[in-house]
Amino acid sequence: MNSLELSNLIKQTLEDRHGNDVDIVDLTEKSTIADYFVIATARNSAHVRALCDEIEEKLEALDIYVTRKEGLRDGRWAVLDYDNVLVHVFNSDTRDFFCLEKLWKDSKIKAENE
């Protein structure tokens, strides 16, 4: 599975579990951090953790394992690192404050089936 396919699978998983405003940001020409960010908003800290748990379970079933994860305890901003894909799950206040999409404003936000 390539990075874009993985990003789309994560996006669909987040949307299926009622993650809001799910975006895929293409970093392939902009950064060596990752190929893509998948960014989503959760309703509250419990929802942040539930979304991250669902992603991990779905991907582990496909033998894809998270390399690192941060922020699950606090539940305001959790990051799952899948090497070439970084998943950011925010509560709404934290997402509005950091607004990662604006930091990477020159990066194209990918549509799911692009």
N, C-alpha and C positions, 0 to 999 in steps of 0.2 A: 504494500500500500504506500503510495507516495504521500508527500506532505499535504498537498491540496486535498486528496481523497480523505486523509485523516482529519483534516480541518473540517471538511464537510460532514463527516460522520459525527464529530464532536458537536458541530453546530446543530445537527438534527437531533442528537441526544438532548442537548440543552433545551431546544424548542419543545421536544416531546414531554419534558419535565417542567414546562412552563417557565423556562428562563426567558427573560424579556430582552428586546433590542439586541439580538445576537448578531454580531458582525465578525467578518473575517477580514483582517488587514494583511495585505500582501507586503512582506518585507524582503522579498527575494533580491531585489535590486538596491535595497536601502541599508541593510544591516547584516552582520554576521551573527547576531543574537539568535535569530530563528528565521525560518522561511515565512511563517505566518503567526499572527496573534489571533486567537478566537476570544472575543470579549462578550460578556453577557452580564445582565443585571438580575439579581435575585431579590425577592421580596423582603427578606430578613436574614439574620445570621444562620438560623437553622436551615433556611432554603439554600444559602451559599454552600453549607456543608453537604446537604442532600444532593445538590447538583454535582458537586465534585465527586461524591461517593458513586453516583450513577455513572459518571464518565469513567472512573477507574474500573468499576465492575464490568461495564460493557467492553472496554478495551482489553482488560485482562482476559476476558473470554476469547479474545482474538490473539492472545499471547503478545499484547502490547502493554508495556509496563511504564508507569510514571518514573522518571529519573529523580526528580526532586519535587517537593511540594511545600508550600508555605502559606500561613495565614488561616488555616482551618480552625484553629482554636478561637481566634478572635472573631472570625466570620464576617469581617467588613470587606476584605479583599483577599481572596485566595488565588494562588497561582499553582498550576500543575504544569510541570516541565516534561514535555515529550520530545526533547532534543530539538527537532526542527519545528515543533509547534508548541507555543506557549498559550495556555488557557488562563484567562483572567476572569474570575467571577467576583463581581462587586455587589455591595448593597447600593441603592440608588444615590445616596449622598456621597459616598466615596467615589463612585464612577463619575458623578458630576464634578467633583473636586479635581480629580486627576485627569480626566478626559483624555485617555490615551490616543483616541482617534485624532485629536487635534495635534498631539505631539508628532504624529506620523501623517499629517494632513496631505502631504504630497503622495502618499501611498494609496494605491487604488484599493478600495474595499471590494472584495470579490463577491460575486453572486454565487449562490449555492451550486448551480450547474454550469458554471463557466469553465 
